[in-house]
């Protein structure tokens, strides 16, 4: 029997600027989802926060894009947002960009990563949640997980992985998608996903063999807030789900891809490049220059739809060096102040608040 895992996030308000979700808000979400379990709308759930984003992880058997599950998430976010407004939390209801639910939460503001699959004999699953960055932040680590033999030894020595994987890549500006095969098309894949602000990995599929080829093994939320709102309202703060082991990259290979704090777009006011720092749950709060961008990883075993866990996978001194390197990069980037490459390129800044500043200067320019 297949199970569906839905990871849905929204920024519905934060304590002290864009730092962290209030415990009271998380408690409201947990209570509503507890009632949903009793009512058999979902099988199991966990509530997280990555910085100022509230994440709902739910398991059920209703398939992806379930109206009932999406409505549950929408109503949960709205109840949390109402309380956030009463508490005068910062950015209360920020990601709830539409007034009413119309059958699907997509296009309303929240980000969604969900997959339906047949449970294996043992089903390890990792939920990744990021803050102060965009969906393309997953491009580099996901490429390394599923296509880089220097990261994932199984691509070389595991016969069930030796043929590689299929990448589903989305052009989020022109709303197109393409499926590409690795390792055969590895250079073409890189030609696309290297432009992380436009081309993003949406799903990864196995090649025909041990696992069903139509069931994804990884999925990323790709919703762009500025496209929904028509203006800059905050960074997208993506989430992702990755299955592991038994014909797929091992948990250690998946986490290894986050040992390099690569530069991502977002950070302060969604307008700066900075290192992605893997942190434990307790450090999932963004402070220095509203950052730096960070990622948490919650590990589970899925058993008949039930979630065994979470294990706080980045709560490990093995990632201390990565965090130290990230802070060295922070120091270097911050010294640039308002100059590129710390500040985003002019093209990317079009989707921030900078155009409003430049508009006020337009009439002062003279021809030369």
N, C-alpha and C positions, 0 to 999 in steps of 0.2 A: 504494500500500500504506500502511496506517495504522501509525502509531507511537504508543506509549504512553510518557508521561513521568511517573515517579513520584517525588515528593519526600516523604520520610518522615523524621521527626525524633523524637528522644527525649533527655531529660536522663538520662545514665547515669553521671554523676560529674564533679566539677570539681576543679581545683587551686585551693587557697586559697578556700574557701567557694564562692559561686556565681559565680565570675569567668570561667573559661575551660576548655575541654576540653583535656586533656593531649595533646601531640603523639604520645605512645606509643599512646594510645587511638585517635586518628585513623589511625595507621599500621595498627593491627589491622583496622579497618574497611576500609581500602583493600586490604589483602592478601586479605581474604575476598571482596570484590567483584571483584578481579582473577581469582580462581579461578572466580567465577560467569560472567565473560566467556568464559574458556577453556571452561567447561562449557556455554556457549551458553544460559545461563539469562537473561542480559541482554545487550544490545548494547554499552552504554557506561555510564560512571558518573563521578561526582565526589563527593568527601567534603568537607564544610564544617563549620564551627562558627559559630554566632551565640551569643556568650557561652558559657554552660555547656551549650548544646544541640548535640548531634551530628546533622548532617543528611546523609542519603544521597540523592543525585540519581541516578536510574537510567533508562535508556531500554530498551525491549523491545517485543515485538509480541504480548504476552499479554493485552492489554486491562486495563482498570481492575479492581481487586479480584482480581487474579490470586493464587491461593493460593500458587503457587510463588514469586512475587516478594515477597509479604508474609511468607512464611516465611523467605525469605532475609534480609529486613530484621530480623525478629524474632530470628533466630539470630545475626545480626551484632551487634545491640544486646546480646544476652545474653552473647556472648563478650567484648564490650567491658566490660560491667558486671562480669563476673567478675574481669577484670584490674583494674578500678577498685577493687573491694573488696580485692584483694590489696595495692594501693597505698594503701589507706585514704583514697581520694579522697572528697571531701565529696558527700553525696547519691548515693552509688554505687547505680545501678539505680533511681533515684527514679521514673522514668516507666514502669517495667515493673511494672504494677500487678496482673497476673495471673501465675499460675504456668506455664501451658502454652498453646501455640498451638493454635487450634481451627479453622483454615481461613482466617481473616481477622484481620489485625492491628488492625482497628477494634474499639474497646471494650477494648483491652488496655492503653491508656495513651499510646502514641506518637501523634503527629499526622500526618495524611496529606493531601497535595494531589496529585491525579493526574488526567491528562486523556489521552484518545485522540483523535487527529486525523489527517487526511490532510495530509502534507507539501506545502507550496506550492513554487513555483519557488525561493523564498528564504524561509526559516523562522526569523526572529529570535525568541528566547525569553528571558525574564527570570525568574530564580528569586529571590524575595524571602524573606528569613529574618529573623524578629524574635526578640528576647529581652526578658524581663521585662514582658510584656504579654499581652493576650487577643485572640482572633480578631476582635473588633469593631474593633480598631485599624486594620484594612484598610478599614473602611466608608468613611471620609471620602476617602482617596486613590483608592479604586476608583470611588467616585461621580464624583469629579473627572475621572478618566481617561475614563470611558465615558459621562458625562452632562453635564459642565460645559463649555460652549463657551468660557468664560473661561480654562479650562485647556487644553482640547484643540481647537485651531483646526480640525482635520479635521472635527469635527461640523458646522462651518459651511461650509467651502470644499471638502471632499472629497465628491463625489457618492455614493461607495460607503459613506460613513458617515453621510450626512445624515439617514437614517431612524432612526438611533439603535440602541439595543441592548436586550436582554432581561436583566433581573436576576432570578436565583433567590435568594430570601431565605429564610433559615431562622430559625424561632423555636426557639432552642436550649433553652428551658425547657419548652415544651409539645411539642417534637419535631414541628413542623409546617413546611411550606414553601409558598411561593407564588411564582409567576413574574409579574413586572410589567414593563411596557413603558415605556421612555423614548424620546422626551420626553413622551408622552401622559399618563403617570401619575407624573410627576416629583415632584409634591408628596406623593402617597401613599407613594412610595418613601422620601422623606425623613422622613415621619412615622414610618416603621418604623425605618430604619437609624440615625436619630438616637439611638435607644435602643440603643446599641452593645453593652451587656452582655447583651441578650436577642435582638435581631434582628441577624443578620449576613449579609453577602453571601457566598453559597457559590460561585455560578458566574455567569459572564456569557456570553451567547450573542449571535451576530450576528442581525440581521433577515434574512429571506429575500433572497437576492441573490447576491453574488459568492462567499460562503463557505457551506459546508454549515451549515444552521441548527441541526442536532442535535449539532454539535461545539463544545464550549465554547472560548472564547478566553481565559478566566481562571478560576482556581479557588483557593479558600482552604481551609486546614485548619480545621475547626470543632470538634474534639474538646475537651471540657471535662473537665479532670483531676478536679475535685472530684466530678463526676457519676459518674465511673468508680470513684473510690476511696471515695466516701461521706463524705469529709472533705477539708479543704484539705491538699494535698500539694505545692503549687507552682503557678505561673502556667502558662498553656497554651503560650505562646511559639509563635505561629502561623507557618506558611509559606504561600507562594502561588506560582503560576505564571501568567505573562501572555505571550501571543503578541503580536507587534507588526508594524506596517507592512503595506502592500499591502491596503488595505481595513480596517485596524485602526489604532488610535492609534499614532503614531510613537514610537520609543524615547524621544526627547526629551520628548514629551507625557506619556508614562508616568512618567518620572522627575520631571517638573515637579510632579506631584501630591505629591511628597515634599519639596518645597522649603519647605513650611510645617510647622514642628514642632508639630503639633496635640497636644492633651492626650489621653493614653490611660491606661487603668487597669492597675495592676501595680506595677512598681518594687519598693521594699523590702517584703519579706514578702508581696508580692502585694496590698498594702493601701493603695496611694497612687496619686494621679494625678500624671502628669508628662509632659513633652514627648517625642515620638518623635524621636530623632536619627538621621539617615542617616549611616552611617560606612563607611569602607573595611574590607576584611577584617582588616587588622592592628589595627584598633581595635574589633574585635568581641569586646570583653571589658568586663564591667560592673563598675565599681569604686565610683564615688561614690554612696553610699547604695544600693549594689548596682545602679547604673544610671548615667545615666538610661536608660529604655527605648531600645533602638536597633534599627536595621534595616540589613541589608546587601543588596546587589543584584548577582547574578552573571548576566552577559549571555552568551548563546551564539547560534551559528548551528547549527541541527539539519540534518544532511545524511545521509540514509539511515539515520537512527537514531543516527548518531555526533554527539558533542558537540564543536563547535569553540569553544574558549574554556576557562576563563571570562575575561571582562573584568570587572574590579572597577569597577562603574559609579559608585559613590559616592566613589571615590578621585579626586576632582576638586576643585580650589580653588573651582569654581563653587558648591559646597555649603558653603563655609566660612562664609558669612553665615548659612545655616540653622543650622549647628552653633553659631555664636556666639549666635544668637537663642535656640536651645534652652537654652544655659547661662544666659542671662539669665532665662529662665522657671524654670529649676532654682532659681536664687537666690531668686526671688520665692516659689515654692511651698514651698521648704524653710523659709522664715521662718514659715510657718504651724505648723510642728512637728506635734503630734498632732491639730490641728484640721482639720475640713473647710474648704475643699474639697481640701486636700492629701491628707488621709486620705479614703478612700472613704466613700460614704454608708452609713448604717446598714443599708440593704437589701443592699448589696453586701458589707458586712463580715460578713454572716451566713455567708458561705462561706470565711471566714478563721479564724484561731485566736482572735479576739476573743471569741466566745461562751463559750469555756472560762474566760476571765477574768471575764466578767459572771456566769457561773453561780456562782462563788464568792461573789458579792456578793448573790445573790438573797434569802437569808434575812435580810439586814440591812435590807431596805427595810420601812418602815412605811406604813400607809395614811394618807392625809391628806384 
